[in-house]
Amino acid sequence: MNKILAACAVALVSLAAQAADYADIGLAELKTAIASKKVALVDVNGDDSFKEGHIPGAVLFEGKEKLAKQLPADKSTLVVAYCGGPSCNAYRAAAKAAESLGYANVKHFGAGIRGWKAAGEKTEAAK
């Protein structure tokens, strides 16, 4: 019986860890971080959307290996992943990749690119 309970506890802990979300960062805080050059932005909206316009300075998420080359060496750097908007969960792939690369300060910009644009903020087209 103890083995069954232990297995159930391990399963529940694993599920809770997988369901963990990343702290959200608001527009004002994100703009401050961008202005002070203390953030690495990761866009997970895909190539076409990225080419049309992304938050200035963002890199396109194309997998963990490429992300490892794009993020700064300082693992304490704030890394912010974003996608389309509040109902989009694609950001999690980039957030998890950054976390697995050792970045300890990973957040989510829940408003996404739609919220950024709706706030009247400028975007940057891919070159």
N, C-alpha and C positions, 0 to 999 in steps of 0.2 A: 504494500500500500504506500509506503514511504517513497518508493521509487516512482510510482505513478504521480504522486503529488509533486515530487521534485521535477519530473519531466513536464508537468503542466506549468509549474512556476517558470521554468526556463522558456517554455513556449510563449507564455504571457509577456515575459520581459523582452523577448525577441520581437514580438508583435508591437509592443509599446515603443521600442526603439525605432522600428520601421515607420511607425505612424508619427514620429516626432516631426514637428514643423520647425521652421527657422523663424527667429524673431523678425518682425516686420519693421521696416524703416520707412518713415514718412517722407513726404516730398521735401519739406523744409530741412530736415536733418540730412537727407541725401544731397540736396543742393549745397549745404554747408560743407559736407565731406568732399564733394566734387571741387568746390572753390578752393579748399585747402589742400587739394591733391592728396587726400588721405583715403582713397577708395579705389578698388579695382572692380569695374562693372562687367558683368557677364550677361549677354543677351542670348536667350534661348529660343527666339522667335523664328529661327530658320534663315537661310541665306537670302531669299527674296525680300523678306521683311527687313532684314538687316541692311540690304543694299538700298532700300527705299528710305530708311531713316531709323536711326537708333539714338539712344542717349549718348551725347558726345563723350568720347573716350572709351566706350564699351568695346569689348571684344566679342566675337561670335563664338558661342559654345559649339565646338565640333568634336567633343570627346575629351576624356581625361588626359590623354597623352599630349594633345595640342594645348590644352588648358595649362598643363604643367609648364609649358614653355612661355605662355603668355602672362602668367601671374608673376608679381614681384617676388623676389627671394625672401623678403621679410614675411614670415608666417603669421605675424601678428596684424598684418594689413587687413583692414576691413574689406571683405569681399561681398558684393551685393549682386545677387542673381535676380533676373526679372524675365517675365514673358509678356503675354498679351494684356492681362488685366487680372482683376480679383478672382475670377473663376478658373484661371489657368494654373495648373500644377506642374507644368513642364520645367519650371525653374528648379524643382527638386533635384533633377539630374545633375545640373551644374553645381548646386549647393553641396550635394553629396560628394561630387568629384573634388571640389575644393577642400571639403572637410577631410576626405581620404588622403589628400595631398599634404595634410598637416596644418591647414589654415584654421585658426581657432575662433576667428571673429567673422562668421558667415551669416549674412542676413538676406532678407527677401524684400524687394520693393513690390508690394502687393498691387499697387495701382497699375504697374506695368507700363508698357509703351503707350497704351491708350490713355491712361491717366496722366502720363507725362505730357502728351500732346494736348489733352483736354485742359490742362493747367496753363496752356500757352507757351510751354517751354520749347526751345529750339531742338531740332534733331540734327544729326550728322549723317550724310549719305556715305555709303562705302565707296572707297576709291578704286 
